[in-house]
Amino acid sequence: MENDKLDIAWRSRALVIIGAIVANASSQIVERLVAEIKPDAMRDLKSIWELIIHCVHEGAAPNRQMLLVIAQREGLNGTEALLDQAVKQWFESGISLEELPAVIGDMIDLAYRLYLADVGRSIINRVQNLTYAPGEIMSDVFKRFQSLAALTADPQPLDAILDELSVYTNESKFIPTGFAQLDQVLNGGLGRGKLCVIGGRPGMMKTSWALELAARVATKGYKVLFFSLEMTKDEIVRWLIRSWAGLPATPWTLDCKDSKVNGVLPLLRAMGSKLLIDDVVPRSSDEIVAVASAYQPDLVIIDYVELLSDVGEDVSGHMRDVIVRTYRKLRVMAKNTGCVMVVLSQFNRQVEMLSNHVPQLSHFMWGGEADADVALGMYYPARLVRAGLSLAWPPFVEKDGNGYPRLDRVYVLVLKNRSGTPAVIPFGVTKEGLRIDDLERPATF
């Protein structure tokens, strides 16, 4: 029994070593991993593990080239496939279900202790997608994973940071939104590792704009994870089809023989697996972080923060504190993974006390704007006109020939912009009120 535990412990460390090499970890880190292997744990194992054993016996840390050689010997296509196969073999080694959460937790702990966050995420992602890891026990693993997610990397000397900056391009630091004028105002798009909050009163097209953002980013080849806490996956797909096909919001049924529907289906299918939709409710902020960490998206969108279970279930009377902690947790996740975190939120009713209903930063219902790198506010005059309101329309609102606000416009107010200046960007809206598109130029406050 003791030998079996040694065998499992060795396989766990070997898996981290393989993951580290696949992730191009430094030779010093790999050597530290190898040094932790005790002599009595060295034994001849089959297949993939033999290379690691041989390197340990020879006193040399394995490297990426060695893994490529063993991958070719196994008939696998590259080191990533080798890691997948290693995970599979690890599960086939006879580990019991009772031991699995603790052992995987120790394995991820080792990865994080050696500042290999990407290795921990990679292993968790592969574990999650294998039939060898029963789903009912994975929640314990996710909790362990989340408890380690805030670990930061080693401090870097200034010259190393300057070397990294010298090879960065604008494209590598930002993810374009697909809206030309917004990207111009944001100096390239939404910054990786940053938090963006989008606020608005009900009916101001927050969700419509966020879904259009998700589709445009996914079309560019970036992976997008959309957490919908209000709409179902079916509703989102129908919205995308109707929006892109220029169809009205009703009737709800779709005619698959409609030429407009058939015209947009290839465009939506072209996104492939780049747009992931999660409509599981309830969802807590910890679950959001765990799922997002496992799938490693470029862009995460949460619609919307007040519907998170740990926010909505708070009975302490300190809702603002809960929301602020949630935003900070999401921002840490974005920073650690390099994704863009976009969070939708409600504006409070104070905005309706203003003569023009134009939102400001102070109108975010429970805060969060202080932690955001970019804060956007939605302003849709058609919603206000249809509600029978006669307002002192702000100068940026475009008027029709009769002096009334154009109903085919929605405005995104850039209220906070750490990479540029505030602005108001007008967008066109189809007569059905679904599709949002670029206009020619941004307006100013």
QUIMO-V262449 format. One record per run of one state. SS is the DSSP state (2 for helix, 1 for strand, 0 for the rest). FROM is the first residue (numbers start at 1). TO is the last residue. If there is no record, write none. Layout:
ss:SS from:FROM to:TO
ss:SS from:FROM to:TO
This chain:
ss:0 from:1 to:1
ss:2 from:2 to:22
ss:0 from:23 to:26
ss:2 from:27 to:35
ss:0 from:36 to:38
ss:2 from:39 to:41
ss:0 from:42 to:48
ss:2 from:49 to:57
ss:0 from:58 to:63
ss:2 from:64 to:73
ss:0 from:74 to:78
ss:2 from:79 to:91
ss:0 from:92 to:96
ss:2 from:97 to:113
ss:0 from:114 to:116
ss:2 from:117 to:128
ss:0 from:129 to:134
ss:2 from:135 to:147
ss:0 from:148 to:157
ss:2 from:158 to:167
ss:0 from:168 to:169
ss:2 from:170 to:173
ss:1 from:174 to:175
ss:0 from:176 to:179
ss:2 from:180 to:185
ss:0 from:186 to:189
ss:1 from:190 to:191
ss:0 from:192 to:194
ss:1 from:195 to:200
ss:0 from:201 to:205
ss:2 from:206 to:219
ss:0 from:220 to:223
ss:1 from:224 to:228
ss:0 from:229 to:232
ss:2 from:233 to:245
ss:0 from:246 to:258
ss:2 from:259 to:269
ss:0 from:270 to:274
ss:1 from:275 to:278
ss:0 from:279 to:284
ss:2 from:285 to:295
ss:0 from:296 to:298
ss:1 from:299 to:303
ss:0 from:304 to:304
ss:2 from:305 to:307
ss:0 from:308 to:308
ss:2 from:309 to:312
ss:0 from:313 to:318
ss:2 from:319 to:337
ss:0 from:338 to:339
ss:1 from:340 to:347
ss:0 from:348 to:348
ss:2 from:349 to:353
ss:0 from:354 to:360
ss:2 from:361 to:363
ss:1 from:364 to:364
ss:0 from:365 to:373
ss:1 from:374 to:379
ss:0 from:380 to:380
ss:2 from:381 to:386
ss:0 from:387 to:398
ss:1 from:399 to:399
ss:0 from:400 to:404
ss:1 from:405 to:405
ss:0 from:406 to:408
ss:1 from:409 to:417
ss:0 from:418 to:422
ss:1 from:423 to:429
ss:0 from:430 to:435
ss:1 from:436 to:443
ss:0 from:444 to:445
